[in-house]
């Protein structure tokens, strides 16, 4: 299980600033939001009119029977009850149409807000440096981008519906009741202060429980991800029972907090219902006395009872929405914590002004990269505090092939990743073509970079799609040329659908060697000036390794190249071999020169040569 510690959120109050930030993502939908608010205000006004219609018909038709009709064109007389029915029917039709329209608009706002937040989140994830992904579980990110974002979309769209309708209806009803009989209205509204106090209490409890639920949900998503990605390891180590036990413990914790949140929510609604019933009882008691004393009409009492029941319905809805906002606030905090994560590696304002940013680059002003790289007094430590390099110095000529060998953890990958600006020096400088690379845009360097990893990653789609990923504008002829250059064309043509063959999720339908050749072709298609092979041949068969070796000789010519190698036989033709130990260069030279020294490299090479020969004897 991951040791990732999620940030704690302890603010139990409704955070208006937080929701303003979230509502910013609804800005492209402001026309729909204005229209939705207008529809909900209209609906609330119509709802407030119906009890007045009831009062009118009772006082003028049921009690007194003096409902007057109208005469049209001085000829046609229409009875009053028919006129009343027509007006009532028209209001019902308007109400039905408004409901249908606002459902469609709210649905559009919901999907639109989700789209905008996910777009911004994905954009930010593309800009974050390697260190963020070193420390943040994939499951945590997936939970933020899926369930949490969807929760916010639901809450914003349908929360606006109920909030605007509820507040408008409460205001309209309060005004009408005060105009009909202000004393009776104040008696009915006397329960509101109690309701406010109760609401504040329950909101704090509900928010706290939901925060814990969302936090555990992230861990569950992470456990799902680890379980699926590591299914083979789980089976080979017979860890099924242990993993199940850990997963059950997580789901039990989530169940506990979910039940707690549900209990507080379920208690909150009945309390509101009790208070609304008290309000209705007060209306009947005081209103009934006034009808008996003929201080108000019977129709007014009926209208008041109707308004009292109607008044507490939006109160319940607003209270429910407010509780949901408190619940969704936990999701909002987590989503914004991801989107607001500061970029550790980014272009300075001066660089962005001159060359554009990573999403809107000004490529015409970019100088051509030759590939001369200099490390000057470079010190680097990871966020954990582990120092890898200290006062490291190295100069690499343009077009030179540099191989790095050494024990695991010696700093080989760190040296390369610093040159690629996946990380930046804690102290010191790195120059490319004589210019501090911090004074040039990130995309300038990365677009001139080819990187082939030990574990090649392919995307779902065809072989052609995966090779073209290195240059989306590449023609089919260029794709085939790249495949031929890395000796991948022959095996691709033998496949039933050739370049249109589906590779499966992560390239599961291909062998490791085939995936490596395709990833090599993908890197070459971008025509990079700086090339990195990170243990690219350590996990493939000898025949495929030979193909890649042949390709390396052709591809790396004229390019500045780093080769991080486990198999030393793959780096014999490198211009320089650097032996790295504890972040320092302890030996340096070409293959023959280092063998003559009979030092660390010599021992490493001869031991590996003997192992390989013994393996051949055992096989043969």
N, C-alpha and C positions, 0 to 999 in steps of 0.2 A: 504493500500500500504506500501511496505517496506521503512524504513528510511535509508537503506544502501546508503552510499556515495561512488561512484566509484572514483578511482584515476583519476586525470586530467593529460592529456598528452599535452604538449605545444611545443614539438619539431617539427617545421615545415620543417626541413631539412631532406634529405634522410639519414637515419641512417644506415651506412654500418655495424657497430658493431652488431646492432640488427639483420640484415639479415644474418650475419655470424652465429649467434646463431641459427637462424631458419634453415639455411642450414646444420647445424650439424645433424639435424634429417634425412637428405638425405644421410648421410654417408654410411649406409648399402646398398645404391643403387648407389655407386660411379661408378661401371662398366657400369650400364645403363646410368648414366649421361655422362660418357666419350663417350660412343657409340652415345648417342643423339647429343652431341656437334660435333662429327665427321660427323654424317649424315647431320647436319645443315650446317656445313662448306662446305661439298661436294655439297649440294643443292645450296648454294650461289655461288660457283664457276661455276657450270653448268649454273645458271641463268646469270652470267656475261659473259659466252662464247657465248650465243645465239646472242646478237647484233653484235659480231665480225663475226659470221657466216653470218649474214645479210649483213654486210659491204663487206665481201669477195664475196658473190654471186652477189651483185650489181656491184662492181668494175670489176669483172672478167667475168661476164656472161651477166648482163643486159646492162651495158655501153659499154664494150669493146668486148664482145663475144669471149673471148680467154680462156675460162675455159677448161683446159686440162684434158683428161681422163687418165686411167691407163691400162697397159697390164699385165694380169696374165699368168704366165707359158709360156711367149713368144708366146701365141696363142690367148687368149681371151682378147679383148679390151672392156673396160667398159667406157661409156661416162662419162664426168666430172660431169654433173648434177645428174647422177644416184649415183655416188660415194658420192657427197655432200648429196643427199637425204638419203643414207644409214647411213652416219655419224650422220646426224641430227636426224634420227629415233632412232638410238642407244642412243643418248643423251636424247631424250624424254623418252625412256623406262627406262633408269637409273633414270631419274628424277621422274617418276611415282612410281617406286619401292622404291625409297628413301622416298617419301612422305608417302606411305603406312606403311613402316617400322617405320618411326619416330613417326607416330600417335600412333602405338601400344606401342612403348617404352615410349612415353610421358604419355600415359594413365597408364602404370605400375608405373611410377615415381609418378604420382599424387596420386594414391591409396596408394602407399608405404609410401609417406611422411605423408599423413593423418593418416595412421595406426601407424606410429612411434610416431607422436606427441600425438595422443590420448592415446597410450599405456603409454607414459611417464607421460601424464597428469593424467590418471587414477591411475597409480602407486603412484604418488605424493599425490593424493587425499586420497588414503588409509592410507598414513603416517601422514597426517595432524591431529592435535588434535581437540578436541571438540570445542575449542574456535573459530577456523576458521569457523566451521559450525554454531556456535552461531551468528556470525556477517555477514555471506555471504549468500545471497539469493540463493535458488536452481536454479531459473531462470537464474541468472548471470552465474553460473557454467555451466548450460546446453548450454547457448549461446556460451560460450568459447569453449566447447568440440564439438559442432556441427557446426554451421554456420561459426564461426571464423576459426576453424581448416580447414574446407573444403575450405574456401576462400584461405588460405595459400597454400594448396595442389594444387589448380588450378593455382594460381599465379606462384608458383615455377616451376611446370612442363611446362606449356605453355608459361610462361615468358622466360624461358631458350630457348625454341624453337624460339620465335620471336627475342629475344635479340641476340643470337649467329648468327642466319641467317641474321638479319638486319645489325649488325656491320660488319660481314664478307663481305656481299654484298656491303656495302658502301665503305669499304676499297678496295675491288677488283675493283669496278667501278672507284673509284678515281685514282687508279694506272693505269688502262687501259686508262682513259681519259687523264691523264697527259702524258702518253706515246704517245698517238695519237696526241694531240695538247695541250701543257701545258698552253698556253695563254687562249684558249677557256675554258679549264678545270677550271682555276682560276676564270674566269668570272661567270661560272655556280655556283661555290662553294661560291661566294661572299655573298650569302644570308644566309649562315650558322650562322654567329655571331648573326644576328637578330633573327633567329629561337631559338638559345640558350637562349637569354634574355626572349623571349616570353614564352618558356617552363618553365623557373624558376618561372615566375610570376604565370602561371596557376597551376603549381604543388602545390604551397603553398595554393592557394585557394581551390583546389580539396581535398587536405589532410585534411584541417580544416573542410570542410563540411562532409567528410566521417567519421572523428572521432566522430562528433556529431551523425551521423546516427548509427554507431555501438553502441555508448553509449545508445541511446534510444532503439535500438533493444534489448539490454540486459534487459532493464526495461519492454519492451513489453513481452519478453519471461517469465520474472518473473510474470507479470500480468496474462499471460495465465496459468502458473502453479498454482498461488493462486486461480484463478477463477475455475479451474478444481478441485483442491483439496478441495476447500471450497464451492463447488456447493450446498451442503445441507444447510450450514449455510446461504448462500446468499438467498436461497429460503425462509427459515424460517424467515429471517429478512426482506424479501421483498426488497433486495438491488440490484435487477437486473438493474433498471434504473440508479442508482448511479454508479454501477460498469461499465455500458456501457458508461456513460458520461466520467468517468476517463480514460477508455480505448480509447475512441474517441480522447480525448485530447492528449494522448501519440502518437497515430497514426498520428494525424495532425502534431505534431512536427517532427515526422520522415519523413512525406511527404515533409514538408518544406525544411529540410536539404537534403533530397534525390533529390528533384527538383533542389536545388542550386548546388549540386554536378554534376547533369546531365547537367545543363546549362553551367557550366564552361567546362565540358568535351566536350559538343557539340560545344562550341565556339573555343576550342583549335584545334580541327581537321580541321575546315575550314581555320583557320589562317595558319596552316601548308600547306594546299592545295593551298592557295593563293601564299604563298612563293614558292612552287614547280612550280606553273604556271609561276611566274616571272622568275624562273631559266630556264624553258623551253623556254620562250620568248627570253631571252638573248642568249640562244644557237642558236635559229633560226635567230635572228638579226645578231649577229657577225659571226656565221657559214655560213649564206647565203651569206654575203659579201665575205668571204674567198673562197667559191665555185665559185662565180662570177669572182673573181680574180685568180682562179685556184691555190690558196694556199693550199687547201685541196680538196680531192676527194668528189664526191657526196655520195659515200658509207660511208665515214667518217662522213659527216653531218648527215646522217640517223642514224648511230650508236650513235652519240652524242645525238640526239633527244631521241632515245630509252633509252640511259643511263641516260639522265636527268629525264625522266619520271620514269624509274626504280629506280633511286637513291633516289628520294623523297618518293617512296612507303615504303622502309625500314625505312626511317626517320620518316614517319607517324607511322609505326608499333612500332618502338623503343620509340617514344614519347608516344604512347598509353600505351605500357607496363610500361613505367616509371610512367605514371599517375596512372596505376593500382597498381604498387608497392607502390606508395604514399598512395593510398586508402587502400591497404592491410596492410600497416604499422600500421594502427590503430588496425587491427585485431591481428597483430604480437605482438604489445605492450600489448594487453589485455591477449593474450594466455600466453606470457612469464611472465606477472605479476602473473598469477595463478601458473605456473610451478615453478617460482622462489620464491614463498612465503616461507619464512623461517619456519622451523619446530620449534614450541614452545616447544614441548616435543620430545626429541630424545635421543638415546644412545650416551654416550660420545665416543670419539675415542678409549680410552682404553677398554671400554666395548665391542665395536664393534670388536676390534682386537682379543679379547679373546673369545667372544661368537658368533660372526657373527652379521649381521644386520637382520632386520625384514623379508627381502625377501630371505636371504641366511643364516639361523640360524645354529649354531653349537650345536645342541640339546644334543649331547652325553656328553657335559661338564656341562650341567645344573644340579644344585642340586635340590633335591626333595623339594617341598614346603610343610611345615607342616601347616602354616597358622597363626602363631603368629604375631600379628600386633601391632605396637606401634606408637602413634603420640607424638612427642616431641616438645613442644613450637611452634606448627604450626600456622602460620598466612597466610591467603589467601584472595586475592582480585581479582575480575574479571578485565578484560581489561578496563572496563568502569570506574574503580576506586572504585566500590562498595566493601567495606570490609565485608566479611562474617564471618571469623574466626580470632581470635586474641589470640596468646599464648595458643592454644588448646592442651590439653594433654589427652591421653587415651591409655590404654593397653588392648588388646583383646587376650585371650589365644587361642591357636590352638584348633579347634573343638568347640569353644563357639558360641552360637547363640545370636546375639545382635539385639534387636529391637530398632528403633529410632522413637519417636513420637514427635509431636509439630506442631505449626501453620505453614501455608504455608510461605516459605521464612525464616524459622528459621535457615536453614543451614543443614538439614538432608541429602539431596541429595549431597550437597557439601562434607560433611564428607565422604560419601561412594565413591564418584567419585575421591576424593583424594587418598583413599586407593587403588582404581583400577588404579590409575595413568592416568586417563583421563585428569586430571589437576595435576599440581605440586604445592607444597607450595610456597607462595611468600617468606616466611621465615620459618625456622625450618626444621625438618626432619621427615620422616616416615620410620620405620624399619619393614622389614618382616623377621621373623626368626632371628632377631638380626642384620640384615644387611641393611644398607641404600639402599632403593630400586633403587636409582639412580645409584648404583654400579652394578646393575643387568640389563640384557636386558629387554626391554619392552615386547617383545614377551614371555619371560619366565613367566611374571606375567599374561599377557592376555590369554595365552594358558591354564592357571590354573584357569580361571575365568568363572563362569556361571552367566549370568545376565538376569533376567526376568522383563520386563517393564510393566507398567500399561497398555499402549496401545501396544499390541503385534503386531509385523510386520512379515508377512509371504511373501515369494517371490512367484512369479508366478511359477507354477509347481505342482507336486503331494504332498500329505501329506508325503510320504516316502522321497521325495527330501528335503522337508523342515526340517524334523527331522534329516536327514543325514547331513544337513548343519553344524551341530555341530561337526561332525567328518566324513569327506569325505571318510575315509577308513572303516567305520562301515559296518558290514554285515547286511543282512536283519533280522537275528535272534537278533542282538544287538539293532536294531531299534525297533523291537517288544517288547523286554525286557524293553527298556526305556519307551515306550508308556504304558506298563502295570504298571511300577513303579509309573507313575504319574496319573494312572487311566484314560488314554485316549484310551486304547485298545478297550474297549467295544463300545464306540460310533463310533470309526473308522470302526470296523467290521460290524456295521449296515449300513454303507454307501454302495451304489451299487457296487462301485469298490474298497472298502476298502482302503488300503494304497496307491492305485494308483489313488485315487480320486483327480481331479484337484481342487486346492483351490481358483483359480481366482486371479485377481490382488489385492495384499495386503491382500489376504485371504477373499475376498468379499463374497465367497460362503459359508462361515462358520460363526457361531455365535461368539460373543466376547469370551464366555467361552470356546468354542472349540478351537479357535485360541490360547487362553492362555494356554490350556493344551498341545497343540502341541509345543508352544514355550518353555514350561517347559521341555517337553521331549527332545527337541533340546539342551537345556542347559545341561541337565543331561547326554546326550550321550557323551559329551566331558569329563566327569568324573572330574569336576573341584574340586580344593581343597578349593577355596573361592567362596561362593555363595551369590548372591544379589537378593532379591525380592523387587522391587521398586513399592509399591502400587499395587502388582500383583493381588489382589483380590477385589480391590475397585469398579470395573466396571462390575462384573459378578453376576449371580444369586446365591442364597443361596445354591442350590443343587450342582452347580459346585464349589462353594467356599468350600463346605465340602469335595469334591473330592480332591481339591488342598491341603486342610488342612491335609487330610490323607496322601497325597503324601509327604508333607513337613516333617512330622514326620519321614518318612522312608528315604527320600533323604538327609536331612540335618545332619543326624547322622554322627558324626566324621568329619564334614566339618566346617570350619569357615564361619559363615553366618551373613549377614546383612538383616534385614527385616525392610523396611520403610513402616509403616502401617497407614492407615486411619481408618480401622475397628479394634478397639482395641481387639475385640474378637479373632482375628487371631494371637495374640502375647502372649497369656496367658502362653504358655509353653516355651517362650524364657528364656534362662539362665539369661540374664540381659536386662532390659528395660531402655533406656536412654531418658529422657525428655529434649528436646533441645529448648532453647529460645534465640534468638539473638546470635546464634553461641556458646552458652555456655550450659553445662550440669547443669540443675537446680535440677533434681532428678535422682536417679539411684537405681536400685534393681530389684528383680523379681516381678511378678504380685501381689502376696499376700503381699509382703513387702511394695510395693508402696500404695496398698489400705489401709494398716494399718496406713500409714503416714497421710492419709486424706488430701493430698496436691493437687497440680495441676493435677497429674495423676488421683487421686481419683475423682475429679470433672469432668474431661474429660470423664472418663470411665462411671461414673454413669449417666451423661447427655446423653451419647450415648446409654446406656442401656435402659434408659427411652424412648428415641426416637424410638428405635427398637421395644420395646414392644408396644408402641402406634401404630406403623405401622402395627404390627401383628393384633392388635385389630380391626383396620380400615379395614384390608383385610378380616378378618374372621367373 
